[in-house]
Amino acid sequence: MNEKRLLKSAVNRMICGVCGGIGEYFNVDPTVIRLIWVILSFFSVGAGIVIYIIAAVIMPDA
């Protein structure tokens, strides 16, 4: 079986590769994920930044 895993991207990195990894997992352009993340961070008064840091620590490298 070819199991799909959520990993930080080694290719589509801007900071830690979290958005790139999510984009690769869902087969979506990482730029779209980054825009959604910025909007989430803006409207949630910084909660998106905290979630990003947690994801960067938890997600394994590719």
Buried (B, 14 or more C-beta within 10 A) or exposed (E): EEEEEBBBBEEBBEEBBBBBBBBBBEEEEBEEBBEBBEEBBEEEEEEBBEBBEEBBEEBEEB
